[in-house]
Amino acid sequence: MQSPRNATEVQMSQMVQPGHANHRGELSIGQLLKWIDTAACLSAERHAGCPCVTASVDDIYFEHTISVGQVVNIKAKVNRAFNSSMEVGVQVSYEDLCNGEQWNVCKAYATFVAQGKPAAKIKLKPFVPQTEEEKMEYSIAAERRRMRLAHADTIKGLVSNNPVQSELETRDCNMAVPAEKTRVESVELILPPHGNHQGNTFGGQIMAWMENVATIAASRLCHSHPTLKTIEMFHFRGPSQVGDRLLFKAIVNNTFKYSMEVGVCVEAYGHEMEVSRRHINSAFMTFVVLNEVGQPRTLPLLKPEPGDGERRFKEASARQKIRLDRKYVISCKHTEVPLSVPWDESNKVYLSFNNVTALKTLVAKANWVLASEREKVKMYILEEDTFLSIRIEMTISINAMEACLLLSDLRHRHEWDKHYASAELVQQVDKDDMIYHVISQTMSEENKPQDFVILASRRKPCSKGDPYVVAFRSVTLPTHPAKPEYTRGETLCSGVCIWQETDELSKVSYYHQATSGVLNYITTNIAGLSSSFLSTFQACEQFLLKNKDNSCIGLQDL
């Protein structure tokens, strides 16, 4: 039976004509951004039932270029509605009509704000996901929102903790290109064709103009035609209207071996000249220059301008590190080894995101099968290709917030889980993320106890009906390397979700995606050859009931 179609879904197909293309006969990224913004806006307005404006567009990674004559297919749909804003997911692919082949181009997440009259925000109705994919995107949308809000602070922290003066001092200034040579300023008058159906400047048009001046700035550095690979978050700070003038400023902030970052900002002003300029948008774009065989060329060094130029240079280095960290952390496949990812200040936001997202993705799976039910404890299994996952579920007379607080502190887990010998809090990253060194009672094949370095990330509900979440995954810390007396174990994805069902009852569900170290233990329980799962989670229930009144002292942390 076919799943019902999402009521907010918008599909758009466009044939790439010569007027859409650049000098290479490839679809201009600016034109693609217009189509993405249009489709996303139409989807947002289907849900809101009123005009919507673009608030931001998350990072976009372009995997392929599109040629004249090929067809661009865009699918946009609302993932989640918050109070007055909503996230819209956009999937872009293209097809070759001659051979029927299709390729993914990029995926984008845009945030839209619903606006009433006169330009007042309105409260949105909830979005109810139906399919497994929609439930997963709905759940993870809260994590993406959290990451957006933390992004600016992450950049500031990394810049302040990692001075880059030594890098500037080691650069050969005689060989470097002065940044001021790449500077571009361009002004546009907003005419009626540039406006949307509300009289504001069309967000997609602004993004297209930003891409244009960024490309010119990049070309001035490399004296060639660059290719745009990544856009880092368009953030619309305010509107502009028909009749306004938009001033676009672009400059190369930093160059790396094979890529360069260009910063773009947009200011708006009226006919009263420039005395009341308003900063309305900014973005950072990463370009490469490809040689004859499609490989990136080495780029010249950049000499930043003193003052603001050096600040932009440092921030670009921070963003480059975050991009590399995020690309590894978020795109890391489960089959890759090692499972543990190095933890440091620069990637803590993305490791936390990945930790919670992996658990939420597992929770949203639709094919869980009830394997056993004994004394109010239910065990479900999920078999997928190379992975086996379990879910243990029980209803307990405890407040969900209290249960979250108790189960997120691994220092007390040995009180109910006999596999834990001890757990030391190594680092309190923030109020929601902690790193523990865990020593297990379980013996490895080498007849040594196992130890783990585990990141615990907890989340409170984003809206009614959401669970409290405690997610666990392995990380590596320089301060806690593997030691010969232990066998270092790894946790791929595990954790607890707690739903408040009534004023007095909560449903507690434990999830674990099996790794080789615990596979035998899990399959033995599934096959009914052991009852250790049952006894462990009965002990967990007793632990929660015994300590629920003692957890109140830390409730403010959630």
TAVENWO-V103378 format. One line per field, one symbol per residue. ss: DSSP state (H for helix, E for strand, L for the rest). phi: phi as a letter, one per 30 degrees, with the letter a starting at -180 (. if undefined). psi: psi as a letter, one per 40 degrees, with the letter a starting at -180 (. if undefined). A space follows every 10 residues. Layout:
# TAVENWO-V103378
ss = ???
phi = ???
psi = ???
This chain:
# TAVENWO-V103378
ss = LLLLLLLLLE EEEEELLHHH ELLLLEELHH HHHHHHHHHH HHHHHHHHLL LEEEEEELLE ELLLLLELLL EEEEEEEEEE ELLLEEEEEE EEEEELLLLL LEEEEEEEEE EEEEELLLLL ELLLLLLLLL LHHHHHHHHH HHHHHHHHHH HHHHHHHHHH HLLLHHHHHH LLLLLLEEHH HHLEEEEEEL LHHHELLLLE ELHHHHHHHH HHHHHHHHHH HHLLLLEEEE EEEEEELLLL ELLLEEEEEE EEEEELLLLE EEEEEEEEEL LLLLLLLEEE EEEEEEEELE LLLLLELLLL LEELLLLHHH HHHHHHHHHH HHHHHHHHHH HLLLLLLLLL EELLHHHHHH HHHHHHHHHH HHHLLLLLEE EEEELLEEEE EEEELLEEEE EEEEEELLLH HHHHHHHHLH HHHHHLLLLE EEEEEEEELL LLEEEEEEEE EEELLLLLEE EEEEEEEEEL LLLLLLLEEE EEEEEELHHH LLLLLLEELL LLEEEEEEEE LLLLLEEEEE EEELLHHHHH HHHHHHLLLL LHHHHHHHHH HHHHHHHHHH HHHHHHHL
phi = .ddddedcdb cbbbddcedc ccddicedde dddddddddd dddeddddia ebbdcabdeb ccdbcbcejd cccbbbadca ccdbbbcccb ccbbbcddci dbbdcabbbc cccdbccchc dbddddccdc dedddddddd eddddddedc dddddedddd cbdceddddd ddddcddddd dcdbbbcbcd ceddccdcjd ddeddddddd dddddddddd dchacdcdcb cchdbddadb bejdccccbb addabcdcbb cccbbbbcac ddicdbdbdc aaabbccbbc ddcicdddcd dccdddiddd dddddddddd ddededdddd cdddddbddd cecaddcddd ddeddddddd dddddccdbd cabbhicccc bbcbhcbbbb bcbacbdadd ddddddddcd dcdddbcddc dabcddacda dcbbcccccc ddcdddibdd bbcbccbcbd edaejdddbb cbadbcbedb ddcddbcdcb cdaalbcbcd cbdccbccbc bacdcedcdd dddddddidb cdeddddddd ddddddcddd dddcdddc
psi = hhiihheehh hhhhhhidee iaeefihhdd dddddddddd ddddddddfi iiihdihihh hhdiihihei hhhhhiihdi haceiihhhh hhiiihedee iiihdihihi hihhhahhfi iihiiihhid iddddddddd ddddddddde dddddddddd egheddddde ihddeihhdd eehhhiihhh ideeiaeeei hhdddddddd dddddddddd defahihhdi hhhhhhdiii iheihhhhhi ihdiiadeii hhhhihiiia eeaeefihhe iiihhhiihi adeeihihii ihhiiibddd dddddddddd dddddddddd ehideihidi hhhiddeddd dddddddddd dddeiefhhh dihhfehhhi ihhhbeihii hhhihigihd ddddddeege eededeheeh dihhhdhgda eehihihhhi ehhidefiii iihhhhhihi hdiheiiihh ihiiiihdeg iiideihhih hdhiahhhhh dadeiihhhh ihhhiddedd ddddddeeei fddddddddd ddddddedde eddeddd.
